Amino acid sequence: MKLRMMLVAVLLLSGCTSAGQLKSNAGNPSENESVFVIGVTPENYRISVWPGGIKDGHFYKSSLRNAALYSAAEGGYVVGRAKAGDVLGITNARIVSGENSILGLDYVPCGDTLVFKVPPGQVIYLGNIAFSSNGKTVNALVSNDVNAAAHHMADAFPSITRTIVKTPFMHLPSTGCSSSTKGDIQ
């Protein structure tokens, strides 16, 4: 019975194509949170940004909390809100066939992942991630264009008036890889 209920829950949750992406009428973050901005290409990639912690130099995904964001880019960026003090990591990249697709191929970081700590009351830009896949692994190339991100925020989120601040990712080993992993993010 429990297995059946878990299967139903997984099927219902897998139907979600976006969670945590800010709405265009969002306002400035409070001092208890920050807004984070990550460029993501190509448009058929969705990423999961999950809270967790750092222990012994490794990022550990929280098993007690939900993802801060699971979304494809809108206008080239994913924009989420997270609690100040949280440590967040990119825990998944899903390749889907189109904007409204539910099913896709999931890749998790079996080596390093991109991790950041959420400061209080800021709009932070972490970089642009260009994903590419060879069918076995996904490569993530990070670049920076804070000016383009600032223009996106001004256009897409006119009520967010705080200056965007460049905040770098940390590259930390992840504990997310398992025998059921379909592919690796490198």
PyMOL commands that set and color helices and strands:
alter all, ss='L'
color gray80, all
select helices_A, chain A and resi 2-14+146-156
alter helices_A, ss='H'
color red, helices_A
select strands_A, chain A and resi 33-41+45-55+58-61+69-72+77-83+87-96+104-107+112-117+123-133+137-143+164-166+170-173+184-185
alter strands_A, ss='S'
color yellow, strands_A
deselect
rebuild
show_as cartoon
